[in-house]
Amino acid sequence: MKNILTGIAALIVGAFTLIMATVMGLFISVAALLTTPFIKRKVAYAHAETRFNRANMHTAPHGSNTIDGEYEDVSHR
């Protein structure tokens, strides 16, 4: 009798877990479908901004006299 009750409890918990996973998966997939255009737009904007910054990196004058890896303390100026 104890094994039957334990089996029924395990089936109930398993069914509950399966149903909750299905509902959560449904909500997550709907949210992903709704937010995909916004994420694509932001990624495209960030990519374009990075390309623009890389193109202008060599033409912009640097305002300090530092070499890569050298530290110049400007707090006392």
N, C-alpha and C positions, 0 to 999 in steps of 0.2 A: 504494500500500500504506500509505503514511504517512497519507493522508487517511482511509482506512478505519479504521485504528487510532485516530486522533483522534476520529472519529465515534462509534466504539464506546465510547471513554472518556467522551465527552460524554453519551452515552445513559445510561451507568452512573451518572455523577455526577448527571445530571438525575433519574433514577429514585430514587436515594438521597435527594436533596433533597426530592422530592415525598413519599416515604414518611415521612421525618422530619417534614416539615411537617404531614402528616396525623396522625401520632402525637402531636405536640405540641399540635395543635389539639384533638384528642380529650381529652387530659389537661386542657387549659385549660378546655374547655367543661364537663367533669365537675366540675372544681374550682369553676367559677362556679355551676353548679347546686347544689352542696353548700353553698356559703357564702352564697347569696342570702338565705335566711331570717335569718341572723345579721346581715347587713349591713342588711337592712330594719328589724330590731328596733333596732339601734344608731342608725340614722338617725331612726326614730320617737322614740326616747328623747331624742336630742339636740334634735329639733324641739320636743318637749313641754317640755324644760328651758329652751329659749330663749324659748318663749312665756311660761313661768312667770316667768322673769327679767325679761322686758319688762313684764309686768303689775305686778311688784313694784318696778320701777325708780323710779317716781314716788312711791311711798308710803314708801320707805325713806329715813331721814334721812342726809344726807351728813356724814361725820365731819371734813371739812376746810373751810377758807374759801377755796377756790380757784374761780376762774372758768375756763370752758373756754379752754384755751390758755395759762393763766397757770401758772408754775412756782413751787411753794412748797417751799423746802428745809427738810426736817424732821429732818435728820441731827444738828443741834446742840441739839435739845430734850432 
